């Protein structure tokens, strides 16, 4: 499972050799431009910079996502993942797999089963209220939506 990208790490700079290279001047180094058609953009700008990190005088591709959890037992499909915040400001991740098992992150990087026997191949939606996560799961073919609070 993947966790959303949060904060870029400190970047180290590597030295590149200029042997055999030629100068190619760029007159405009403009970055992101969203108010023009991509076909009409001048050199040096981009209509899509979602995978870039801009630093003072430089541009790099950002590191992206990293795996935080190992594979689940039986290698099921994960149909629901959400990170929510408890009353004491603890971030907790929940996941529902296609076997009907609901997991909760007990310690950072560790998922533990908190409920089994839920509908197989169900999808879920949830909301956080007063430090609790209220979860509704649904099997697409029957449109059943049993709700259960998770602490």
Z-matrix of the N, CA and C atoms (Angstrom, degrees):
N
C 1 1.439
C 2 1.520 1 108.27
N 3 1.287 2 115.80 1 155.72
C 4 1.446 3 121.15 2 -176.51
C 5 1.516 4 110.14 3 -117.16
N 6 1.300 5 116.76 4 147.78
C 7 1.447 6 122.82 5 175.39
C 8 1.526 7 107.36 6 -110.69
N 9 1.337 8 118.19 7 142.21
C 10 1.474 9 119.97 8 -178.23
C 11 1.516 10 112.48 9 -58.79
N 12 1.319 11 115.83 10 149.08
C 13 1.457 12 123.21 11 177.27
C 14 1.516 13 109.39 12 -62.57
N 15 1.336 14 118.54 13 129.68
C 16 1.459 15 121.04 14 -176.65
C 17 1.530 16 112.13 15 -109.31
N 18 1.310 17 118.23 16 -72.41
C 19 1.456 18 121.91 17 -171.98
C 20 1.521 19 108.64 18 -128.94
N 21 1.344 20 119.30 19 132.60
C 22 1.457 21 119.30 20 178.83
C 23 1.525 22 110.75 21 -68.97
N 24 1.323 23 117.44 22 138.57
C 25 1.461 24 119.67 23 176.54
C 26 1.518 25 110.20 24 -73.82
N 27 1.302 26 115.74 25 169.74
C 28 1.455 27 119.74 26 175.53
C 29 1.527 28 108.49 27 -64.91
N 30 1.301 29 117.71 28 133.49
C 31 1.450 30 121.34 29 -177.16
C 32 1.520 31 109.91 30 -96.29
N 33 1.299 32 115.87 31 137.17
C 34 1.452 33 120.14 32 174.25
C 35 1.525 34 107.80 33 -98.12
N 36 1.301 35 115.83 34 145.38
C 37 1.453 36 119.88 35 -179.05
C 38 1.517 37 109.22 36 -98.85
N 39 1.308 38 116.36 37 135.95
C 40 1.459 39 121.07 38 176.34
C 41 1.518 40 108.06 39 -110.00
N 42 1.304 41 116.29 40 146.58
C 43 1.453 42 122.18 41 -179.08
C 44 1.518 43 109.71 42 -85.68
N 45 1.321 44 115.67 43 134.04
C 46 1.459 45 121.26 44 177.01
C 47 1.519 46 108.13 45 -108.26
N 48 1.298 47 115.54 46 144.66
C 49 1.455 48 119.49 47 176.14
C 50 1.535 49 109.33 48 -83.61
N 51 1.295 50 116.55 49 145.62
C 52 1.465 51 121.35 50 178.68
C 53 1.529 52 111.39 51 -105.35
N 54 1.325 53 117.06 52 8.54
C 55 1.468 54 120.36 53 -179.63
C 56 1.519 55 109.73 54 -63.21
N 57 1.305 56 117.33 55 128.44
C 58 1.455 57 122.98 56 177.59
C 59 1.524 58 114.11 57 79.32
N 60 1.304 59 118.69 58 6.15
C 61 1.470 60 120.13 59 -179.58
C 62 1.524 61 110.36 60 -96.51
N 63 1.320 62 115.24 61 162.46
C 64 1.457 63 121.08 62 177.87
C 65 1.529 64 108.31 63 -125.61
N 66 1.302 65 116.19 64 150.86
C 67 1.465 66 121.15 65 177.32
C 68 1.521 67 110.19 66 -71.04
N 69 1.313 68 115.95 67 135.26
C 70 1.463 69 122.23 68 174.05
C 71 1.524 70 105.84 69 -131.59
N 72 1.314 71 117.14 70 93.96
C 73 1.465 72 119.31 71 -173.88
C 74 1.534 73 112.47 72 -66.43
N 75 1.303 74 115.22 73 138.11
C 76 1.463 75 122.36 74 173.09
C 77 1.526 76 106.13 75 -112.95
N 78 1.300 77 116.20 76 117.49
C 79 1.460 78 120.20 77 -177.03
C 80 1.527 79 111.73 78 -81.18
N 81 1.324 80 116.30 79 -30.48
C 82 1.467 81 120.07 80 -179.10
C 83 1.519 82 108.30 81 -122.42
N 84 1.332 83 116.40 82 124.36
C 85 1.452 84 121.41 83 173.10
C 86 1.523 85 105.62 84 -119.95
N 87 1.354 86 115.27 85 86.00
C 88 1.448 87 119.55 86 -166.91
C 89 1.505 88 117.39 87 -99.33
N 90 1.349 89 120.15 88 -19.46
C 91 1.457 90 120.70 89 -180.00
C 92 1.514 91 112.42 90 80.91
N 93 1.342 92 116.08 91 -137.02
C 94 1.458 93 122.79 92 -174.23
C 95 1.523 94 111.78 93 -85.25
N 96 1.326 95 116.17 94 129.36
C 97 1.468 96 122.77 95 175.08
C 98 1.518 97 107.10 96 -131.43
N 99 1.345 98 117.27 97 114.69
C 100 1.463 99 120.62 98 -176.56
C 101 1.519 100 113.74 99 -110.09
N 102 1.331 101 118.08 100 -6.95
C 103 1.466 102 119.63 101 -175.59
C 104 1.526 103 113.67 102 -96.55
N 105 1.329 104 116.79 103 12.66
C 106 1.464 105 121.02 104 177.90
C 107 1.518 106 109.15 105 -128.25
N 108 1.302 107 116.94 106 155.35
C 109 1.460 108 121.90 107 174.16
C 110 1.528 109 108.94 108 -64.81
N 111 1.344 110 119.42 109 138.54
C 112 1.465 111 120.38 110 179.33
C 113 1.525 112 113.25 111 -55.51
N 114 1.321 113 118.42 112 -32.20
C 115 1.465 114 120.96 113 -179.87
C 116 1.523 115 112.08 114 -70.03
N 117 1.349 116 118.10 115 -22.50
C 118 1.463 117 122.09 116 -176.72
C 119 1.526 118 113.65 117 -97.21
N 120 1.329 119 118.15 118 1.54
C 121 1.468 120 120.52 119 -175.86
C 122 1.519 121 112.14 120 -71.14
N 123 1.338 122 117.83 121 140.83
C 124 1.465 123 120.41 122 175.22
C 125 1.534 124 110.27 123 -75.89
N 126 1.325 125 116.72 124 169.64
C 127 1.457 126 121.46 125 176.60
C 128 1.526 127 109.65 126 -62.65
N 129 1.336 128 116.05 127 144.04
C 130 1.457 129 120.27 128 175.40
C 131 1.512 130 115.17 129 94.27
N 132 1.323 131 118.82 130 0.57
C 133 1.460 132 120.91 131 177.82
C 134 1.527 133 109.15 132 -127.21
N 135 1.336 134 116.11 133 165.79
C 136 1.452 135 120.20 134 -177.55
C 137 1.524 136 110.02 135 -138.73
N 138 1.340 137 117.66 136 146.01
C 139 1.461 138 119.94 137 175.65
C 140 1.524 139 112.41 138 -85.46
N 141 1.349 140 117.66 139 -6.71
C 142 1.460 141 120.94 140 -175.12
C 143 1.526 142 109.65 141 -149.42
N 144 1.329 143 116.58 142 106.86
C 145 1.471 144 121.48 143 -178.94
C 146 1.524 145 111.37 144 -118.64
N 147 1.335 146 118.50 145 33.20
C 148 1.453 147 120.32 146 -173.05
C 149 1.527 148 114.04 147 -68.74
N 150 1.310 149 119.20 148 -21.91
C 151 1.458 150 120.86 149 -179.16
C 152 1.521 151 112.43 150 -108.01
N 153 1.319 152 117.28 151 27.41
C 154 1.458 153 121.47 152 -178.67
C 155 1.523 154 111.16 153 -120.31
N 156 1.331 155 114.96 154 150.33
C 157 1.456 156 122.46 155 172.81
C 158 1.517 157 106.16 156 -119.42
N 159 1.322 158 117.03 157 124.35
C 160 1.452 159 121.87 158 179.28
C 161 1.521 160 108.85 159 -97.44
N 162 1.315 161 116.36 160 125.70
C 163 1.458 162 121.02 161 174.13
C 164 1.522 163 107.51 162 -116.98
N 165 1.312 164 117.34 163 176.63
C 166 1.459 165 121.13 164 -178.67
C 167 1.525 166 109.27 165 -63.94
N 168 1.316 167 116.29 166 104.28
C 169 1.454 168 121.68 167 178.06
C 170 1.515 169 114.97 168 82.41
N 171 1.328 170 118.55 169 13.08
C 172 1.453 171 119.25 170 -178.99
C 173 1.511 172 113.24 171 -151.98
N 174 1.322 173 114.86 172 165.90
C 175 1.457 174 123.08 173 178.55
C 176 1.522 175 107.21 174 -138.62
N 177 1.342 176 116.53 175 136.51
C 178 1.456 177 121.06 176 176.28
C 179 1.513 178 109.10 177 -139.00
N 180 1.335 179 116.57 178 156.76
C 181 1.453 180 119.09 179 169.47
C 182 1.517 181 107.16 180 -75.33
N 183 1.316 182 115.82 181 139.36
C 184 1.458 183 118.55 182 -177.99
C 185 1.526 184 110.31 183 -79.75
N 186 1.320 185 116.04 184 159.71
C 187 1.462 186 118.98 185 -172.61
C 188 1.520 187 114.94 186 -68.33
N 189 1.326 188 119.87 187 -24.05
C 190 1.458 189 120.80 188 175.23
C 191 1.506 190 113.86 189 86.44
N 192 1.339 191 116.55 190 -144.71
C 193 1.457 192 122.47 191 -174.23
C 194 1.516 193 111.11 192 -101.48
N 195 1.326 194 114.54 193 157.10
C 196 1.450 195 119.95 194 175.42
C 197 1.523 196 109.24 195 -135.53
N 198 1.311 197 116.51 196 148.98
C 199 1.460 198 121.17 197 178.82
C 200 1.522 199 109.07 198 -77.60
N 201 1.339 200 116.93 199 129.84
C 202 1.457 201 120.98 200 179.40
C 203 1.514 202 112.85 201 -109.18
N 204 1.325 203 117.66 202 -23.34
C 205 1.454 204 121.51 203 -177.72
C 206 1.518 205 109.39 204 -119.90
N 207 1.323 206 115.69 205 148.36
C 208 1.453 207 120.97 206 175.92
C 209 1.516 208 110.19 207 -77.40
N 210 1.335 209 117.15 208 179.05
C 211 1.470 210 119.98 209 179.94
C 212 1.529 211 111.10 210 -67.53
N 213 1.320 212 115.67 211 149.33
C 214 1.456 213 121.48 212 177.51
C 215 1.531 214 109.57 213 -83.54
N 216 1.310 215 116.23 214 156.18
C 217 1.462 216 122.10 215 -178.71
C 218 1.527 217 110.47 216 -58.95
N 219 1.315 218 116.96 217 128.25
C 220 1.460 219 121.84 218 -179.10
C 221 1.512 220 113.60 219 83.55
N 222 1.322 221 118.10 220 -1.05
C 223 1.465 222 124.06 221 179.88
C 224 1.528 223 113.10 222 50.83
N 225 1.363 224 118.46 223 52.60
C 226 1.466 225 120.48 224 179.81
C 227 1.530 226 111.64 225 -77.71
N 228 1.320 227 115.18 226 169.83
C 229 1.456 228 121.53 227 172.16
C 230 1.523 229 108.29 228 -78.45
N 231 1.324 230 117.43 229 140.30
C 232 1.463 231 121.44 230 176.27
C 233 1.524 232 107.12 231 -94.55
N 234 1.329 233 116.98 232 118.46
C 235 1.464 234 122.25 233 -175.55
C 236 1.517 235 113.74 234 -99.29
N 237 1.331 236 117.85 235 -11.26
C 238 1.466 237 121.12 236 -178.11
C 239 1.520 238 108.30 237 -154.59
N 240 1.321 239 117.30 238 133.41
C 241 1.463 240 123.40 239 173.82
C 242 1.514 241 107.50 240 -142.26
N 243 1.330 242 116.74 241 134.11
C 244 1.464 243 120.28 242 175.97
C 245 1.512 244 109.28 243 -151.35
N 246 1.315 245 116.36 244 141.09
C 247 1.455 246 122.50 245 171.92
C 248 1.517 247 106.89 246 -108.17
N 249 1.330 248 115.97 247 128.77
C 250 1.457 249 120.62 248 178.85
C 251 1.517 250 109.68 249 -130.87
N 252 1.329 251 116.41 250 166.73
C 253 1.453 252 122.19 251 -176.50
C 254 1.523 253 109.93 252 -111.88
N 255 1.341 254 116.36 253 129.63
C 256 1.463 255 121.36 254 178.14
C 257 1.527 256 109.71 255 -81.71
N 258 1.350 257 116.70 256 176.70
C 259 1.461 258 120.70 257 -179.20
C 260 1.522 259 112.84 258 -62.34
N 261 1.332 260 117.79 259 -30.83
C 262 1.471 261 119.49 260 179.05
C 263 1.533 262 111.75 261 -92.22
N 264 1.318 263 117.11 262 23.25
C 265 1.474 264 125.08 263 174.15
C 266 1.529 265 113.05 264 65.83
N 267 1.334 266 117.91 265 27.44
C 268 1.451 267 122.09 266 174.74
C 269 1.526 268 108.60 267 -88.20
N 270 1.329 269 116.51 268 128.54
C 271 1.454 270 120.24 269 175.24
C 272 1.517 271 108.50 270 -82.96
N 273 1.320 272 116.42 271 129.92
C 274 1.455 273 121.70 272 -177.18
C 275 1.523 274 108.51 273 -131.36
N 276 1.326 275 116.62 274 134.04
C 277 1.456 276 121.83 275 178.95
C 278 1.518 277 109.23 276 -102.65
N 279 1.330 278 116.39 277 137.38
C 280 1.461 279 122.29 278 175.02
C 281 1.512 280 108.62 279 -121.08
N 282 1.341 281 116.16 280 148.44
C 283 1.466 282 121.31 281 179.82
C 284 1.522 283 109.38 282 -145.10
N 285 1.319 284 116.34 283 143.57
C 286 1.460 285 123.25 284 175.74
C 287 1.515 286 107.29 285 -120.65
N 288 1.349 287 116.52 286 126.27
C 289 1.460 288 118.47 287 -179.65
C 290 1.526 289 111.04 288 -100.96
N 291 1.328 290 115.52 289 173.12
C 292 1.460 291 121.07 290 -175.62
C 293 1.526 292 113.00 291 -72.52
N 294 1.329 293 117.83 292 -10.48
C 295 1.461 294 121.36 293 175.52
C 296 1.523 295 112.39 294 -86.92
N 297 1.323 296 118.17 295 -0.39
C 298 1.458 297 121.92 296 -179.98
C 299 1.512 298 113.47 297 83.55
N 300 1.319 299 117.37 298 28.18
C 301 1.462 300 122.26 299 178.44
C 302 1.529 301 108.61 300 -108.73
N 303 1.336 302 116.47 301 128.83
C 304 1.461 303 122.48 302 178.37
C 305 1.519 304 107.96 303 -101.99
N 306 1.337 305 116.52 304 129.23
C 307 1.457 306 122.81 305 -178.40
C 308 1.520 307 109.79 306 -114.33
N 309 1.360 308 114.79 307 152.30
C 310 1.455 309 121.83 308 175.16
C 311 1.525 310 107.19 309 -132.30
N 312 1.319 311 116.78 310 140.80
C 313 1.462 312 121.26 311 176.94
C 314 1.524 313 107.69 312 -76.21
N 315 1.323 314 117.28 313 112.33
C 316 1.464 315 121.28 314 -177.79
C 317 1.518 316 111.41 315 -87.01
N 318 1.309 317 116.95 316 -45.05
C 319 1.463 318 122.96 317 171.90
C 320 1.522 319 106.10 318 -128.55
N 321 1.320 320 118.45 319 157.07
C 322 1.459 321 119.39 320 -177.39
C 323 1.533 322 112.33 321 -53.03
N 324 1.321 323 115.55 322 122.81
C 325 1.452 324 121.91 323 178.63
C 326 1.519 325 115.07 324 87.72
N 327 1.345 326 118.63 325 2.09
C 328 1.461 327 121.78 326 -178.34
C 329 1.516 328 110.38 327 -123.44
N 330 1.337 329 116.36 328 122.78
C 331 1.458 330 121.64 329 176.02
C 332 1.526 331 109.13 330 -101.95
N 333 1.338 332 116.37 331 135.06
C 334 1.459 333 121.78 332 176.45
C 335 1.521 334 108.51 333 -125.30
N 336 1.321 335 116.55 334 143.12
C 337 1.459 336 122.06 335 179.64
C 338 1.530 337 109.52 336 -70.18
N 339 1.344 338 116.63 337 130.58
C 340 1.470 339 120.70 338 177.08
C 341 1.518 340 111.53 339 -114.69
N 342 1.314 341 118.42 340 -16.83
C 343 1.466 342 121.76 341 177.75
C 344 1.523 343 108.57 342 -154.64
N 345 1.337 344 115.89 343 136.85
C 346 1.458 345 120.97 344 176.53
C 347 1.516 346 108.06 345 -126.55
N 348 1.307 347 116.42 346 167.92
C 349 1.452 348 120.71 347 177.71
C 350 1.516 349 114.70 348 78.71
N 351 1.335 350 117.48 349 12.86
C 352 1.465 351 119.69 350 174.50
C 353 1.529 352 108.13 351 -72.34
N 354 1.291 353 116.92 352 169.30
C 355 1.467 354 120.88 353 -177.74
C 356 1.528 355 110.56 354 -58.15
N 357 1.321 356 115.64 355 130.02
C 358 1.462 357 120.26 356 178.03
C 359 1.526 358 109.84 357 -68.41
N 360 1.315 359 115.84 358 146.31
C 361 1.466 360 123.99 359 179.74
C 362 1.522 361 112.94 360 58.21
N 363 1.328 362 117.78 361 27.84
C 364 1.461 363 121.84 362 179.08
C 365 1.524 364 110.18 363 -86.14
N 366 1.298 365 115.23 364 154.10
C 367 1.453 366 122.95 365 172.63
C 368 1.508 367 107.74 366 -108.21
N 369 1.329 368 118.24 367 165.29
C 370 1.456 369 120.43 368 -176.01
C 371 1.521 370 110.60 369 -140.37
N 372 1.330 371 113.58 370 160.74
C 373 1.454 372 122.86 371 172.87
C 374 1.509 373 105.59 372 -143.47
N 375 1.329 374 117.55 373 148.75
C 376 1.459 375 118.67 374 -177.48
C 377 1.509 376 110.98 375 -151.25
N 378 1.336 377 113.98 376 167.27
C 379 1.453 378 121.40 377 175.67
C 380 1.519 379 108.20 378 -143.35
N 381 1.320 380 116.53 379 151.35
C 382 1.455 381 122.32 380 179.90
C 383 1.520 382 109.11 381 -103.44
N 384 1.334 383 116.29 382 131.89
C 385 1.456 384 121.30 383 178.44
C 386 1.512 385 108.45 384 -147.23
N 387 1.333 386 116.73 385 123.06
C 388 1.463 387 123.64 386 177.82
C 389 1.528 388 112.15 387 55.11
N 390 1.328 389 116.97 388 41.77
C 391 1.452 390 121.40 389 176.14
C 392 1.510 391 115.04 390 78.20
N 393 1.323 392 118.29 391 5.49
C 394 1.463 393 122.22 392 176.67
C 395 1.514 394 109.13 393 -116.01
N 396 1.309 395 114.71 394 152.20
C 397 1.457 396 120.58 395 177.82
C 398 1.517 397 108.12 396 -108.05
N 399 1.329 398 116.90 397 120.73
C 400 1.464 399 122.12 398 178.73
C 401 1.521 400 107.72 399 -100.81
N 402 1.329 401 114.97 400 121.18
C 403 1.447 402 122.01 401 -169.20
C 404 1.523 403 110.46 402 -117.89
N 405 1.311 404 116.52 403 135.14
C 406 1.465 405 122.25 404 173.48
C 407 1.519 406 107.34 405 -122.76
N 408 1.332 407 116.51 406 126.38
C 409 1.458 408 118.17 407 176.74
C 410 1.519 409 109.51 408 -109.70
N 411 1.321 410 115.94 409 157.59
C 412 1.459 411 120.44 410 -171.54
C 413 1.522 412 109.34 411 -147.01
N 414 1.312 413 115.53 412 131.18
C 415 1.461 414 120.54 413 169.39
C 416 1.518 415 106.67 414 -91.18
N 417 1.287 416 117.88 415 124.69
C 418 1.469 417 122.32 416 -172.05
C 419 1.524 418 112.98 417 -61.51
N 420 1.328 419 118.86 418 -37.71
C 421 1.454 420 119.40 419 -174.03
C 422 1.524 421 112.57 420 -73.36
N 423 1.353 422 119.37 421 -29.84
C 424 1.465 423 121.06 422 -177.23
C 425 1.524 424 114.02 423 -104.77
N 426 1.310 425 117.34 424 -10.95
C 427 1.467 426 122.99 425 -177.99
C 428 1.527 427 112.22 426 58.59
N 429 1.339 428 117.62 427 33.38
C 430 1.461 429 121.41 428 176.38
C 431 1.518 430 108.80 429 -85.14
N 432 1.334 431 117.50 430 139.25
C 433 1.454 432 121.04 431 -177.39
C 434 1.526 433 111.47 432 -134.97
N 435 1.324 434 119.98 433 68.64
C 436 1.460 435 119.63 434 175.29
C 437 1.522 436 109.73 435 -71.03
N 438 1.329 437 117.58 436 137.37
C 439 1.451 438 122.47 437 -179.60
C 440 1.522 439 110.23 438 -109.34
N 441 1.318 440 116.54 439 144.19
C 442 1.464 441 121.06 440 178.45
C 443 1.517 442 109.30 441 -146.87
N 444 1.348 443 118.77 442 129.38
C 445 1.464 444 120.06 443 176.39
C 446 1.515 445 110.26 444 -74.83
N 447 1.327 446 117.80 445 143.84
C 448 1.446 447 123.87 446 177.57
C 449 1.513 448 107.83 447 -122.32
N 450 1.310 449 117.22 448 129.31
C 451 1.472 450 120.99 449 -178.76
C 452 1.490 451 111.11 450 -97.09
